[in-house]
Amino acid sequence: MKKSVLDFHGIDNTGQMMIGGKGFNLGELSKIHGIRVPEGFCVTTAAFQKALEHNETFHALLDQLTILNAEDRDQISEIGRRIRQTITEVEIPSDIACAVAHALSQFSENQAYAVRSSATAEDLPHASFAGQQDTYLNIIGKEAILQHIRKCWASLFTNRAVIYRMQNGFDHSQVYLSVIVQQMVFPQASGVLFTADPITSNRKLLSIDASFGLGEALVSGLVSADNYKVREGSIVEKTISTKKLAIYGRKEGGTETLQIAPDQQKMQALTDQQILQLARIGRQIEAHFGCPQDIEWCLVDDTFYIVQSRPITTLYPIPEVNDQENHVYISVGHQQMMTDPMKPLGLSFYLLMTPAPMHKAGGRLFVDVTHQLASPNSREMFLNGMGQHDPLIKDALITIVEREGFIKSVQEDTKAASPSSSNLDPLAQFDNDPTIVSNLIKRSQVLIEQLKQNIQTKSGSALFDFIREDIQQLMKFLSDPQGLSVIMAVINASRWINENMNEWLGEKNAADTLSQSVPNNVTSEMGLELMDVADVIRPYPEVIDYLQYVKADNFLDEIHKFDGGQEARDAIYAFLQKYGMRCTGEIDITRTRWSEKPSMLVPMILGNIRNFEPHAGSLQFKHGRQEAMDKEQELINRLKPLPDGEQKAIETKRRIDLIRNFSCYREYPKYTWMKHYFVYKQALLKEAELLVKANVIQKKEDIYYLTFEEFHEAVTTNKLDYEIISKRKNGYRLYEKLNPPRVITSDGEIIAGEYKREDLPENAIAGLAVSSGVIEGRARVILNMEDADLEDGDILVTSFTDPSWTPLFVSIKGLITEVGGLMTHGAVIAREYGLPAVVGVENATKMLRDGQRIRMNGTEGYIEIL
């Protein structure tokens, strides 16, 4: 028989589902030596279920609620109101009422209580129910307590709680409520203690909010609190607020809000000694629970009482290392244009591809750059490179470097002092010979063809060994010195052009125009070739009509039935043959590729039919090439009359040829990498199908939640603990809600960089200028490529773009992203298409609203809301 009432001291691990998160944590707190918790008990979920199990009205209303969606606000409101009324009027069974009365009899008759809700689904890793159910203070007498227990039960069905459960997929009938009845304490001060700083996430910095009276004034936002910061036993920061109001308990029950005397309003709510004592209590509680805590406390007659503790669920996890040294990590996702979490198989594949010191955290990868920052020489080169790539990361790293003692300096690295390839003139490394690039591309194609042939004969354990070996071949190609030199040559030539044209002619960012429509760029051609697919389909209204309603991914099997269907099918298949391995977030091998879900291309094809005339792709390319040629001629003509003009013109022409001949290669290594990934993936999914047949996993996508090594082991042994997959699916859902930082330290501190710029117009939003031009237009904030509904002339605003976004670039007139640098995908393609672009705009998708008119300046790097 399940108990309906449990004393705090009688709570053990088995009781969590009966008393919810708050109740369980109070039981744990009361076991910690030296921690004072006001006495009390929990009315368990068994009491809630028993009180309502035979109530037909309640169950009928619950059934009505179950069939609604979160959008049905009016019906939710009405049914919720009737459920709450039913619960507040329910008769509490006599045995439960007796158990509550018995628990109350342990204390004095006039004792006042706080009556608080504790939901069983509270603060799951991927959902937080905190603050959704009600709390009642200073309740006196058995009848009043029973009535407030009903009120807490009813608060399970407020509009907010109901809609939250619907949005997060919780069944209303499977979430129960326990109620905590706890002795009231009447504090002179109270507040919240975070054992990790909630602003910076620094695990070594405690943060205390404190105000006079009961904590409800602080929680409800009625008053500003003092804030004290404590690091390693010392107060490092104090902010004293003006505290005009406080909430106090009344003798006869309930609470009242009172004015604080003017001479006390600016007093510290806690003395320095009390601040340090509370910090020690916080660290003791954190050690007991094993993770950073959000703790509610009260100060009564110089004694601290703890009334609640819960894990802080908003902190970004720290990359794991097994030493006590200080480390600095930068986000790989911000460099690879993919800040979403990756599934375990995706993470382990990426780790097979890199020799860099990488660490996992929050489903993302971070690279440890402590070593580069330790030597003054390598630091300067590293920071300069990072400034080109992501100025916000550079600024954050400078903040850390300037701190005393965080990074231990090491001796000059003599190897680092020698000139690197990036410092040499690209023309000194090889002739400006276009066949260099065509030979590199041929090598890539040979590698892909060999892989496709060789992998066909591999299965089981041999397949995994083969993939490991092939990755080594792929890595050799990706890090080929000649290929890297080609990319560096373009970067250096563009920088040379921009610096010298600005100095000699006052012309800013001239290289942007010169980069338009370079031949053989495998990514920019992809966008233009999808316009060609639209041209094939355009003459056939039946096919267009069919595509408007396509949902299933086998739509190509049916398309031939319509007039023009065979032509459409052939064109789409030819496109997929070349580009079908692409998708958003493509560096995660587990992501669904276009070949696996071709319906992802349909909105883009229809958009091209709607927004463009026939042959727009080739016309756009020719127009860009003409602009680049005109700009080249104009620069040469303007240089010749200058002092040393002939020589300047020759040098400039050589750089322009470098840009035109070699720019196309910038996108090829990633294309090659993704081609390999898709071949590996198709082979591995065949192994997954065999595991499904052997009942080792439930569906083939389950393998995405295993590492490469674990998958190999499962294939070899035909065994697997399925609990691993369930746990990791839950973990992944949690990671999806996290926002990865650009820079994080081993203390868990997130350091945000800033653009240090004085030259911006008032209220302008700063970013990194990567493609010239000033335009005005409608902002289209798009987070998922599949949701893109663009009209010609829109400005695309998104978190990041990778090559799969290129087909959208043909429809827009400007690009704004939260992530990116001068040579990242979006910037390179924007320059080729002649689109103004500003990247690295922190929180762009939140600051700019969909449909707003904006002006963006891709030459200077800022955005204005009009």
C-alpha atoms as one frame of an Amber mdcrd trajectory, in Angstrom:
protein
   0.000   0.000   0.000   1.515   3.337  -1.050   1.700   5.919   1.720  -0.275
   9.122   1.277   1.976  11.156   3.615   5.782  10.947   4.002   7.904  12.798
   6.576  11.028  14.496   5.075  13.268  12.137   7.060  11.412   9.101   5.695
  12.120   9.936   2.038  14.484   7.627   0.132  15.462   7.118  -3.522  12.437
   4.908  -4.206  10.049   7.738  -3.345  10.947  10.255  -6.077   7.981   9.412
  -8.315   5.669   9.753  -5.292   6.882  13.141  -4.069   8.305  14.909  -7.152
  11.614  16.726  -7.525  11.118  19.400  -4.842   9.989  16.896  -2.200  12.826
  14.492  -2.973  15.439  17.272  -2.760  14.074  18.434   0.621  14.446  14.855
   1.898  18.054  14.827   0.647  18.815  18.248   2.160  17.535  17.158   5.577
  20.157  14.339   5.566  23.166  16.666   5.089  25.042  17.217   8.342  24.789
  20.824   9.547  22.165  21.949   6.997  18.980  23.317   8.606  15.724  22.531
   6.762  12.344  23.643   8.221  10.425  20.511   9.339   7.596  19.174   7.205
   6.092  16.357   5.165   4.929  15.493   1.646   1.395  14.561   0.634   2.308
  12.000  -2.048   1.030  11.501  -5.585  -0.798   8.411  -4.254  -3.081  10.814
  -2.339  -3.661  12.888  -5.510  -4.543   9.751  -7.506  -6.804   8.318  -4.795
  -8.710  11.595  -4.362  -9.536  11.722  -8.083  -9.554   8.098  -9.291 -13.363
   7.710  -9.109 -14.255  11.286 -10.061 -16.096  10.863 -13.380 -16.290  14.604
 -14.109 -12.492  14.926 -13.775 -11.787  11.972 -16.110 -14.325  13.124 -18.710
 -12.743  16.604 -18.793  -9.247  15.069 -18.951 -10.314  13.060 -22.039 -11.531
  16.281 -23.687  -8.223  17.979 -22.898  -6.174  15.113 -24.391  -7.551  15.628
 -27.922  -6.670  19.357 -28.028  -3.523  20.995 -29.460  -1.489  23.827 -27.926
  -3.124  26.212 -30.455  -6.667  25.586 -29.070  -6.199  28.300 -26.428  -9.895
  29.106 -25.784 -10.908  25.462 -25.275  -7.830  24.797 -23.100  -8.766  27.778
 -20.955 -12.397  26.651 -20.487 -11.676  22.942 -19.855  -8.737  23.831 -17.577
 -10.993  26.144 -15.538 -13.586  23.371 -15.088 -10.913  20.817 -14.108  -9.470
  23.232 -11.510 -12.964  23.866 -10.101 -13.647  20.104  -9.918 -10.365  19.499
  -8.040 -10.832  22.355  -5.538 -14.286  20.962  -4.671 -13.246  17.270  -4.442
 -13.678  15.488  -1.129 -10.314  14.375   0.273 -10.649  10.701   1.380 -10.841
  10.352   5.172  -7.671   8.231   5.508  -5.646  10.956   3.696  -7.186  13.721
   5.831  -6.345  11.681   8.955  -2.744  11.144   7.815  -2.347  14.911   7.219
  -3.883  15.648  10.648  -1.502  13.150  12.296   1.535  14.774  10.617   0.350
  18.227  11.763  -0.145  16.989  15.348   3.665  16.629  15.708   3.887  20.430
  15.806   2.122  23.190  17.750  -1.518  23.917  16.868  -0.855  27.513  15.821
   2.130  26.625  13.626   2.025  28.318  10.179   3.000  26.391   7.021   4.088
  26.923   3.445   2.054  24.675   1.118   3.912  24.065  -2.165   3.461  21.937
  -5.265   5.981  19.298  -6.376   5.252  17.798  -9.819   6.633  14.352 -10.672
   7.837  15.512 -14.109   9.563  18.577 -12.644  12.954  19.517 -14.101  13.586
  16.531 -16.333  16.867  16.970 -18.251  15.038  18.173 -21.392  12.065  19.964
 -19.747  11.639  22.252 -16.758   8.295  22.461 -14.966   9.701  24.724 -12.243
   7.436  27.598 -11.238   4.403  26.240 -13.099   2.479  25.072 -10.045   1.463
  27.161  -7.057   2.902  27.993  -3.615   0.874  29.307  -0.646   2.534  30.902
   2.397   1.628  31.256   6.082  -1.318  28.829   6.096  -2.684  28.014   9.594
  -5.071  25.218  10.663  -5.917  21.740   9.320  -8.930  22.786   7.181  -7.031
  25.641   5.548  -4.130  23.269   4.786  -6.437  20.644   3.224  -8.051  23.369
   1.089  -4.628  24.595  -0.089  -3.555  21.011  -0.889  -6.544  20.921  -3.286
  -5.478  24.295  -4.722  -1.977  22.937  -5.410  -3.456  19.872  -7.113  -5.639
  22.172  -9.230  -2.601  24.219 -10.310  -1.490  21.211 -12.359  -4.131  22.397
 -14.845  -3.385  26.099 -15.262  -3.303  27.162 -18.938   0.460  27.599 -18.775
   1.109  24.119 -17.342  -1.285  22.426 -19.808   0.207  24.158 -22.884   3.767
  23.440 -21.719   2.971  19.713 -21.433   1.400  19.707 -24.893   4.430  21.438
 -26.445   6.840  18.975 -24.797   4.865  15.788 -25.470   3.814  14.939 -21.889
   0.601  13.006 -21.259  -1.685  15.000 -18.895  -2.845  11.778 -17.250   0.736
  10.682 -16.464   1.882  13.809 -14.589   0.942  13.720 -10.895   1.317  16.230
  -8.118   2.727  15.867  -4.642   2.265  18.676  -2.112   4.916  19.826   0.387
   3.668  21.078   3.741   6.590  22.768   5.477   6.868  24.838   8.650   6.976
  28.564   7.887  10.046  30.454   8.973   9.771  34.238   9.245  13.120  35.526
   7.990  14.728  38.919   8.289  16.327  38.190   4.884  15.987  35.559   2.178
  16.959  34.889  -1.403  18.596  32.606  -3.923  22.124  31.218  -4.086  23.590
  29.880  -7.344  26.711  27.761  -6.862  27.742  28.675 -10.436  27.389  32.201
 -11.783  24.143  32.208 -13.835  25.420  35.025 -16.105  28.867  33.697 -17.103
  28.357  29.998 -16.092  31.655  30.150 -14.146  31.586  27.162 -11.766  34.098
  28.811  -9.397  31.953  31.912  -8.862  28.984  31.721  -6.454  26.224  34.278
  -6.915  23.873  35.275  -4.047  20.707  37.366  -4.428  19.367  38.710  -1.111
  16.516  40.959   0.039  14.598  41.623   3.278  11.594  39.530   4.338  10.216
  36.506   2.475  11.775  35.363  -0.801   8.465  35.701  -2.679   9.133  39.429
  -3.184  12.342  38.557  -5.027  10.910  35.632  -7.035   7.838  37.628  -8.130
  10.015  40.554  -9.285   8.501  42.954  -6.715  11.911  44.085  -5.443  15.492
  44.407  -6.656  17.883  42.262  -4.652  21.443  42.757  -3.493  23.879  40.603
  -5.424  27.104  39.215  -3.944  29.744  37.219  -5.848  32.083  34.849  -3.983
  35.142  33.082  -5.435  37.141  30.533  -3.420  36.147  31.943  -0.037  36.477
  35.665  -0.874  33.795  38.222  -1.752  34.853  39.549  -5.164  31.853  41.743
  -6.037  28.892  43.407  -4.288  25.901  45.248  -5.766  23.665  46.833  -3.104
  20.140  47.617  -4.354  17.596  50.055  -2.996  15.084  47.739  -1.329  11.830
  49.705  -0.874   9.411  46.818  -0.191   9.373  43.454   1.580   6.783  40.684
   2.047   6.182  39.501   5.627   3.909  36.835   7.189   0.881  38.035   9.172
   0.049  36.637  12.638  -3.446  35.530  11.552  -2.144  33.874   8.360  -1.397
  35.068   4.815   1.198  37.685   3.845   1.446  41.465   3.497   3.713  43.816
   1.561   5.306  46.549   3.698   7.460  49.625   3.019  11.049  49.409   4.309
  12.223  52.338   6.428  14.221  54.821   4.284  17.386  54.454   6.402  17.381
  50.659   5.843  16.688  50.635   2.104  20.382  50.797   1.107  21.669  48.497
   3.857  23.262  45.164   2.923  20.686  42.422   3.431  23.536  40.157   4.637
  26.774  41.011   6.460  30.076  39.974   4.840  30.431  37.199   7.439  26.942
  35.881   6.601  27.709  36.017   2.850  30.796  33.795   3.337  28.913  31.429
   5.674  26.131  31.036   3.090  28.716  30.418   0.334  30.215  27.554   2.407
  26.720  26.051   2.864  26.192  26.300  -0.919  29.418  24.420  -1.671  28.464
  21.719   0.866  25.053  21.222  -0.798  26.632  21.221  -4.281  29.094  18.520
  -3.175  26.212  16.391  -1.842  24.195  16.564  -5.091  27.264  16.407  -7.349
  26.345  19.313  -9.645  25.813  23.112  -9.494  22.696  24.056  -7.501  20.043
  26.795  -7.433  19.278  27.105  -3.679  16.506  29.027  -1.878  17.511  30.167
   1.623  16.157  32.126   4.616  18.003  33.860   7.445  16.232  33.601  10.827
  17.950  34.899  14.008  21.408  34.549  12.402  20.697  30.948  11.331  20.400
  29.931   7.665  17.517  27.628   6.701  17.455  25.972   3.285  13.954  25.649
   1.820  14.817  24.286  -1.630  17.682  23.136  -3.870  17.554  22.082  -7.501
  20.151  21.533 -10.249  20.888  24.558 -12.472  19.633  23.228 -15.823  20.754
  26.151 -17.998  24.549  25.775 -17.677  26.524  24.732 -20.722  28.514  21.563
 -19.875  32.309  21.929 -19.582  34.496  19.962 -22.027  35.898  17.065 -19.997
  39.610  16.775 -19.226  41.173  14.827 -16.386  43.574  17.381 -14.973  43.335
  20.401 -12.690  44.997  22.796 -15.156  43.295  25.834 -16.688  42.099  25.316
 -20.265  40.547  27.486 -22.968  38.245  25.891 -25.555  36.772  27.277 -28.759
  33.699  25.934 -30.511  34.341  23.792 -33.599  30.744  24.402 -34.716  31.345
  28.147 -35.052  34.243  27.388 -37.385  32.470  24.655 -39.350  29.174  26.599
 -39.695  27.143  24.070 -37.724  26.251  25.007 -34.161  23.513  22.365 -33.736
  24.349  19.320 -31.598  25.710  16.232 -33.333  24.633  12.680 -32.577  27.296
  10.347 -31.069  28.101   8.643 -34.402  28.531  12.079 -36.009  30.830  13.226
 -33.214  33.008  10.124 -33.359  33.318  10.344 -37.173  34.460  13.951 -36.874
  37.013  12.907 -34.238  38.380  10.248 -36.626  38.950  13.069 -39.140  41.032
  15.412 -36.972  44.370  15.290 -35.143  43.471  18.460 -33.137  42.946  18.199
 -29.328  39.129  17.972 -29.340  36.708  17.509 -26.445  32.963  16.833 -26.385
  30.484  18.989 -24.457  26.749  19.407 -24.896  26.732  17.311 -28.085  29.290
  19.617 -29.724  33.062  19.603 -30.166  35.500  22.113 -28.708  39.189  22.430
 -29.489  41.666  23.155 -26.682  43.694  26.225 -27.708  45.518  26.735 -24.376
  48.828  25.700 -25.945  48.546  28.212 -28.832  47.820  30.999 -26.332  50.695
  30.090 -23.994  53.606  31.121 -26.240  53.710  34.839 -27.175  54.772  34.007
 -30.728  52.208  31.356 -31.612  49.611  33.455 -29.743  50.061  36.439 -32.049
  49.789  34.332 -35.216  46.823  32.411 -33.835  44.920  35.538 -32.750  45.582
  37.254 -36.099  44.229  34.230 -37.969  41.209  34.092 -35.647  40.561  37.811
 -36.268  40.120  37.034 -39.988  37.924  34.084 -39.173  35.788  35.255 -36.232
  36.540  38.592 -34.504  34.226  37.707 -31.585  36.339  34.625 -30.762  39.509
  36.720 -31.055  38.159  39.362 -28.655  37.061  36.717 -26.123  40.524  35.083
 -26.253  42.241  38.436 -25.717  40.078  38.939 -22.603  41.394  35.621 -21.220
  45.023  36.253 -22.228  44.954  39.619 -20.419  43.922  38.006 -17.128  46.715
  37.521 -14.652  47.761  33.915 -14.196  44.971  32.052 -16.026  47.271  30.849
 -18.826  50.852  29.938 -17.923  53.265  31.458 -20.441  55.812  29.158 -22.072
  59.092  29.938 -23.851  59.113  31.233 -27.408  58.422  28.461 -29.892  61.244
  28.808 -32.427  59.408  26.689 -34.976  56.416  28.994 -34.759  58.699  31.951
 -35.362  59.665  30.737 -38.826  57.512  32.147 -41.602  54.482  29.972 -42.298
  52.931  29.447 -45.681  50.392  32.118 -44.809  53.148  34.761 -44.599  54.754
  33.959 -47.942  53.751  35.615 -51.162  51.553  33.033 -52.913  53.234  33.782
 -56.235  56.554  32.565 -54.832  55.089  29.115 -54.141  53.920  28.136 -57.589
  53.082  29.574 -60.976  49.640  30.976 -61.556  48.684  27.812 -63.416  44.961
  26.860 -63.670  45.874  23.184 -64.245  46.958  22.947 -60.564  43.304  23.189
 -59.550  42.005  20.906 -62.311  44.566  18.247 -61.276  43.508  18.498 -57.610
  39.841  18.096 -58.661  40.724  15.052 -60.820  42.499  13.468 -57.825  39.397
  13.986 -55.720  37.178  12.330 -58.356  39.516   9.338 -58.593  39.432   8.915
 -54.799  35.623   8.929 -54.769  35.335   6.399 -57.617  37.876   4.060 -55.964
  35.978   4.286 -52.678  32.630   3.454 -54.308  34.132   0.375 -55.979  36.186
  -0.934 -53.059  33.515  -0.559 -50.384  31.077  -2.829 -52.265  33.016  -5.924
 -51.238  33.197  -4.987 -47.539  30.820  -5.970 -44.753  30.796  -6.744 -41.036
  33.942  -5.980 -39.078  35.980  -5.620 -42.298  33.823  -2.652 -43.347  34.765
  -0.705 -40.200  38.474  -1.414 -40.723  38.156  -0.346 -44.363  36.419   2.952
 -43.444  39.159   3.749 -40.904  41.829   3.236 -43.604  39.888   5.208 -46.201
  39.492   8.135 -43.782  43.304   8.289 -43.618  43.429   8.593 -47.441  40.732
  11.273 -47.355  42.630  13.175 -44.631  45.791  13.126 -46.772  43.839  14.710
 -49.610  42.159  17.334 -47.392  45.457  18.392 -45.835  47.440  18.223 -49.093
  50.037  21.081 -48.941  49.383  22.046 -52.549  45.617  22.290 -51.950  46.136
  24.360 -48.806  48.573  26.613 -50.690  45.952  27.224 -53.387  43.428  28.346
 -50.740  46.036  30.501 -48.953  47.040  32.042 -52.291  43.469  33.283 -52.826
  43.218  34.650 -49.268  46.541  36.477 -49.619  45.754  37.780 -53.119  42.352
  39.106 -51.959  43.941  40.793 -48.949  46.681  42.291 -51.173  44.072  43.649
 -53.630  41.871  45.098 -50.877  44.740  46.782 -49.027  46.465  48.189 -52.103
  43.370  49.293 -54.048  42.212  51.098 -50.903  45.605  52.770 -50.482  46.221
  53.614 -54.174  42.673  54.281 -55.416  40.513  54.735 -52.296  38.517  51.688
 -53.443  37.165  49.497 -50.593  36.879  45.679 -50.806  37.609  45.561 -54.549
  38.299  41.807 -54.339  34.611  41.141 -53.620  33.538  42.217 -57.118  36.531
  40.471 -58.718  35.421  37.190 -57.066  32.032  37.094 -58.796  31.150  34.129
 -61.048  34.494  32.335 -60.951  34.265  29.176 -63.083  34.113  25.629 -61.612
  33.052  26.463 -58.040  31.244  23.258 -57.122  29.042  25.001 -54.541  27.965
  28.135 -56.420  27.304  25.968 -59.503  24.947  23.856 -57.376  22.627  26.849
 -56.855  22.662  27.670 -60.563  22.094  24.027 -61.578  18.985  23.843 -59.384
  17.721  26.838 -61.388  18.329  24.714 -64.508  16.205  21.921 -62.945  13.426
  24.525 -62.538  13.830  25.409 -66.238  13.238  21.751 -67.202  10.027  21.579
 -65.117   8.719  25.089 -65.922   6.870  24.176 -69.179   4.827  21.386 -67.481
   1.880  22.689 -65.366   0.818  19.155 -64.315   4.235  18.443 -62.780   4.296
  21.846 -61.033   0.821  21.166 -59.625   1.892  17.701 -58.420   5.000  19.139
 -56.710   2.909  21.735 -54.797   1.440  18.925 -52.654   4.423  16.598 -52.327
   5.003  15.304 -48.796   6.329  11.750 -49.253   9.931  11.096 -50.217   9.036
   8.547 -52.892   7.360  11.273 -54.993   9.801  10.592 -57.850   8.268   7.111
 -58.280   4.931   8.679 -59.281   6.058  11.773 -61.182   6.467  10.012 -64.556
   2.645   9.627 -64.799   2.303  13.330 -65.594   3.070  15.177 -68.814   6.761
  16.153 -68.525   7.204  13.889 -65.493   9.974  11.781 -67.023  11.994  14.908
 -67.932  11.486  16.302 -64.405  12.548  13.015 -62.829  15.692  12.751 -64.964
  16.696  16.354 -64.144  16.198  15.863 -60.378  18.077  12.531 -60.421  20.988
  14.089 -62.338  21.146  16.870 -59.729  21.074  14.328 -56.860  23.784  12.270
 -58.556  26.109  15.253 -58.208  24.845  16.930 -55.016  22.607  14.403 -53.236
  25.091  13.921 -50.373  24.470  17.495 -49.173  22.129  18.632 -46.400  22.072
  21.189 -43.605  24.521  20.389 -40.794  26.314  18.046 -43.186  29.439  17.606
 -41.016  27.270  15.294 -38.864  27.214  12.036 -40.853  23.846  11.115 -39.273
  21.996  14.059 -40.877  19.436  13.217 -43.572  20.910  13.865 -47.041  18.990
  15.194 -50.061  19.275  11.788 -51.766  17.592  10.211 -48.726  14.822  12.836
 -48.610  14.576  14.508 -52.044  11.360  16.277 -51.019  13.666  18.803 -49.246
  14.536  20.183 -52.705  10.930  20.709 -53.837  10.275  24.109 -52.147  13.533
  25.445 -53.638  12.644  24.206 -57.140   9.155  25.732 -56.893  10.682  28.970
 -55.551  12.969  29.134 -58.597  10.030  28.573 -60.974   8.074  31.325 -59.185
  10.883  33.890 -58.830  12.830  33.579 -62.096  12.474  33.735 -65.848  13.848
  30.866 -68.010  17.671  30.616 -68.242  18.090  32.983 -65.270  20.934  30.811
 -63.918  23.241  31.217 -66.907  22.279  34.895 -67.271  23.113  35.501 -63.603
  26.505  33.809 -64.041  27.299  35.820 -67.195  26.253  39.050 -65.508  28.541
  38.370 -62.518  31.459  37.472 -64.790  30.942  40.677 -66.813  30.913  42.774
 -63.622  34.167  41.149 -62.506  35.814  41.754 -65.925  34.610  45.368 -65.973
  35.968  45.933 -62.469  39.331  44.413 -63.479  39.573  46.702 -66.528  38.524
  49.751 -64.510  41.184  49.107 -61.817  43.957  48.551 -64.380  42.989  51.749
 -66.248  42.969  53.791 -63.024  46.327  52.369 -61.852  48.333  53.041 -65.016
  48.524  56.887 -64.709  49.768  56.609 -61.077  53.501  56.799 -60.141  54.907
  53.301 -60.903  51.490  52.698 -62.497  52.619  50.101 -65.061  54.252  47.946
 -62.360  51.216  48.344 -60.053  48.922  47.287 -62.886  51.042  44.174 -63.617
  51.128  43.156 -59.934  47.363  43.731 -59.635  46.593  41.724 -62.790  48.620
  38.770 -61.413  46.605  38.841 -58.185  43.302  39.070 -60.055  44.239  36.048
 -62.182  45.065  34.156 -58.983  41.615  34.929 -57.578  39.843  33.977 -60.825
  41.848  30.763 -61.355  42.069  29.440 -57.809  38.963  30.658 -55.884  36.871
  27.758 -57.143  38.969  25.259 -55.170  37.964  26.726 -51.768  34.718  24.666
 -51.732  36.148  21.447 -53.168  37.688  19.783 -50.085  34.326  19.908 -48.239
  32.542  18.552 -51.329  35.006  15.645 -51.423  34.605  15.037 -47.687  30.782
  14.891 -47.967  30.943  12.564 -50.991  32.991  10.135 -48.850  30.666  10.535
 -45.858  27.623   9.554 -47.909  29.303   6.422 -49.275  30.322   5.399 -45.722
  26.818   6.109 -44.448  25.044   3.986 -47.060  27.327   1.030 -46.282  26.859
   1.435 -42.502  23.060   1.590 -42.809  23.141  -1.858 -44.467  24.901  -3.147
 -41.337  22.258  -1.394 -39.229  19.485  -3.226 -41.124  21.118  -6.546 -40.191
  21.144  -5.454 -36.508  17.406  -4.679 -36.759  16.756  -8.155 -38.227  18.754
  -9.704 -35.366  16.666  -7.689 -32.828  19.795  -5.975 -31.525  18.281  -2.509
 -32.253  14.709  -1.410 -32.961  15.282   0.739 -36.057  18.349   1.381 -38.178
  18.627   5.069 -37.098  19.366   3.813 -33.545  23.003   3.412 -34.626  23.300
   7.211 -34.769  23.362   7.143 -30.945  26.427   4.854 -30.848  30.032   5.854
 -31.358  31.899   4.346 -34.319  33.678   1.941 -31.918  30.428   0.883 -30.188
  28.742   0.307 -33.552  31.723  -1.803 -34.648  31.458  -3.835 -31.406  27.687
  -4.350 -31.866  28.218  -5.617 -35.428  31.024  -7.955 -34.274  29.169  -9.420
 -31.251  25.507  -8.976 -32.303  24.928  -7.620 -28.766  24.078  -4.215 -27.331
  22.654  -2.738 -24.135  19.687  -0.835 -25.624  19.482   1.367 -22.515  22.530
   3.264 -23.906  20.509   4.364 -26.939  17.493   5.458 -24.865  19.712   7.494
 -22.531  21.525   9.186 -25.404  18.279  10.087 -27.168  17.208  11.916 -23.997
  20.645  13.553 -23.791  20.401  14.718 -27.414  16.989  16.316 -26.725  18.599
  18.242 -23.866  21.543  19.322 -26.065  19.160  20.677 -28.713  17.945  23.249
 -26.173  21.479  24.478 -25.380  23.187  27.378 -27.088  26.882  26.590 -27.600
  29.341  29.332 -26.628  32.107  30.478 -28.968  34.630  30.340 -26.095  34.440
  28.490 -22.748  37.066  27.906 -20.045  37.711  24.894 -17.825  35.882  26.831
 -15.049  32.794  26.670 -17.257  32.963  30.427 -17.808  31.497  31.582 -21.110
  33.365  34.595 -22.482  31.496  36.636 -25.077  33.578  38.757 -27.430  32.588
  42.193 -28.680  33.153  44.251 -31.813  35.316  47.157 -30.678  34.091  49.735
 -33.196  33.520  53.460 -32.844  32.512  54.122 -36.455  28.966  52.704 -36.440
  25.785  54.743 -36.913  23.605  55.031 -33.796  21.646  51.827 -32.954  23.430
  49.883 -35.714  24.010  46.155 -35.108  27.653  45.200 -35.688  28.974  42.226
 -37.614  31.853  41.230 -39.876  31.817  42.671 -43.410  32.505  39.798 -45.845
  30.866  40.849 -49.116  30.471  44.459 -50.276  27.372  46.456 -51.018  24.618
  48.399 -49.268  21.016  47.297 -49.716  17.587  47.694 -48.140  14.938  45.000
 -48.035  12.705  42.694 -46.054  14.424  40.524 -43.419  13.462  36.849 -43.693
  14.450  35.098 -40.451  14.759  31.407 -41.341  16.083  28.771 -38.937  15.356
  25.654 -41.053  16.108  25.622 -44.739  12.945  23.583 -45.426  10.837  26.496
 -44.093  12.328  28.988 -46.546   9.626  30.895 -48.409  11.661  33.592 -50.124
  10.749  36.236 -52.622  13.193  37.881 -54.969  14.886  40.710 -53.081  14.596
  39.315 -49.533  17.519  39.492 -47.094  18.171  36.077 -45.539  18.801  36.122
 -41.764  19.823  32.803 -40.198  22.102  31.210 -37.581  24.565  29.651 -40.017
  24.756  28.526 -43.627  26.650  25.578 -45.025  26.837  24.551 -48.712  23.313
  23.076 -48.633  21.891  26.614 -48.276  23.438  27.741 -51.592  20.293  27.131
 -53.712  18.544  29.811 -51.596  21.274  32.364 -52.369  20.012  32.776 -55.920
  16.703  34.195 -54.599  18.014  36.712 -52.045  19.743  40.067 -52.295  21.685
  39.951 -49.015  22.856  37.558 -46.282  23.131  37.966 -42.492  24.334  35.098
 -40.271  25.153  34.712 -36.574  28.226  32.610 -37.320  30.956  32.958 -39.933
  34.165  34.550 -41.144  35.833  35.907 -44.274  36.486  32.514 -45.831  33.555
  30.479 -44.526  31.055  29.051 -46.971  28.406  31.793 -46.859  30.968  34.565
 -47.343  32.678  32.880 -50.324  29.404  32.153 -52.142  27.949  35.592 -51.343
  30.982  37.205 -53.040  30.622  34.916 -56.056  26.944  35.768 -56.420  27.608
  39.474 -55.775  25.441  39.521 -52.628  26.222  41.924 -49.769  26.849  39.851
 -46.613  27.447  40.509 -42.925  28.302  37.507 -40.726  29.159  36.877 -37.072
  26.159  38.983 -35.942  25.536  37.804 -32.376  21.840  36.853 -31.848  20.824
  38.168 -35.297  17.846  35.771 -35.471  16.497  37.187 -32.190  17.296  40.888
 -32.716  15.855  41.042 -36.232  12.204  40.140 -36.727  10.851  38.330 -39.749
   9.332  40.868 -42.151  11.181  43.927 -40.760  12.635  46.377 -43.266  16.366
  46.659 -42.755  19.409  48.261 -44.356  22.576  46.183 -44.412  26.062  47.426
 -45.182  28.274  44.584 -46.393  31.181  46.986 -47.000  31.424  48.275 -43.410
  29.748  45.348 -41.607  26.583  46.540 -39.880  22.765  46.413 -40.040  20.164
  49.110 -39.339  16.481  48.514 -38.618  14.442  50.982 -40.697
